[in-house]
Amino acid sequence: MKINSISLISVLTLLTGTASATAGVMADFYIGGMVGAGGQTIFTKDNDKTDSATLFGANVGIDIPLFRLEAEYNYLKSADLYTNAGMVNAMFKVPSTLIQPYFGVGAGMIFDGKHTPTTNIEYKIDSTAAYQAMLGATIDVLALPIKFDIEGHALYVPDIYEIPGTNTTPDMLQYNIRLKARFIF
């Protein structure tokens, strides 16, 4: 049997094209950025305070057919509080085509922050646990290796700082709408 070079090149091209297409179906690695806006409430015994809030961040993760795992960093800011958050998230995807709904949870820590209420007393925010939940939809850009997420997000931080002399440790809830852009490798 005689195999010509054009047939061999055609078969190799098909095999390598099929292998790379299958790899993307099994797992996609990504890196991305996000921006969000919403509100933030600090809960104390007698005096809850709500402000507008923003966040900026970056994420890296793996996208598998039914779920997504990612690590993210966020810079959180409101009128009198700023802090950093490092989180690990798990998102569960609803099977769909171009627009794919998902919901998820995350856990991590906030660190290196300050709260300066209107009394001009500065409270240092040390590292403390944080938890989050999200509900969103992914929009897939077919011709490009980019995906966009539109997401409702809530971050809860118990005992975010201690008010000196009162033995009071308020909780924080930050809620926002985020837009994420993810570049797929």
QUIPE-V569005 format. One record per backbone hydrogen bond with DSSP energy under -1.0 kcal/mol. CO is the residue of the C=O (numbers start at 1). NH is the residue of the N-H. If there is no record, write none. Layout:
co=CO nh=NH
co=CO nh=NH
This chain:
co=4 nh=8
co=5 nh=9
co=6 nh=10
co=7 nh=11
co=8 nh=12
co=9 nh=13
co=10 nh=14
co=11 nh=15
co=12 nh=16
co=13 nh=17
co=14 nh=18
co=15 nh=19
co=16 nh=20
co=17 nh=21
co=18 nh=22
co=19 nh=23
co=20 nh=24
co=22 nh=26
co=23 nh=27
co=28 nh=63
co=29 nh=185
co=30 nh=61
co=31 nh=183
co=32 nh=59
co=33 nh=181
co=34 nh=57
co=35 nh=179
co=36 nh=55
co=37 nh=177
co=38 nh=53
co=39 nh=175
co=40 nh=51
co=41 nh=173
co=42 nh=49
co=43 nh=171
co=49 nh=42
co=51 nh=40
co=53 nh=38
co=54 nh=77
co=55 nh=36
co=56 nh=75
co=57 nh=34
co=58 nh=73
co=59 nh=32
co=60 nh=71
co=61 nh=30
co=62 nh=69
co=63 nh=28
co=66 nh=93
co=67 nh=64
co=68 nh=91
co=69 nh=62
co=70 nh=89
co=71 nh=60
co=72 nh=87
co=73 nh=58
co=74 nh=85
co=75 nh=56
co=76 nh=83
co=77 nh=54
co=80 nh=116
co=81 nh=78
co=82 nh=114
co=83 nh=76
co=84 nh=111
co=85 nh=74
co=86 nh=109
co=87 nh=72
co=88 nh=107
co=89 nh=70
co=90 nh=105
co=91 nh=68
co=92 nh=103
co=98 nh=140
co=100 nh=138
co=101 nh=94
co=102 nh=136
co=103 nh=92
co=104 nh=134
co=105 nh=90
co=106 nh=132
co=107 nh=88
co=108 nh=130
co=109 nh=86
co=110 nh=128
co=111 nh=84
co=113 nh=125
co=114 nh=82
co=115 nh=123
co=117 nh=120
co=123 nh=115
co=125 nh=113
co=128 nh=110
co=130 nh=108
co=131 nh=156
co=132 nh=106
co=133 nh=154
co=134 nh=104
co=135 nh=152
co=136 nh=102
co=137 nh=150
co=138 nh=100
co=139 nh=148
co=145 nh=184
co=146 nh=141
co=147 nh=182
co=148 nh=139
co=149 nh=180
co=150 nh=137
co=151 nh=178
co=152 nh=135
co=153 nh=176
co=154 nh=133
co=155 nh=174
co=156 nh=131
co=157 nh=172
co=163 nh=166
co=168 nh=163
co=170 nh=160
co=171 nh=43
co=172 nh=157
co=173 nh=41
co=174 nh=155
co=175 nh=39
co=176 nh=153
co=177 nh=37
co=178 nh=151
co=179 nh=35
co=180 nh=149
co=181 nh=33
co=182 nh=147
co=183 nh=31
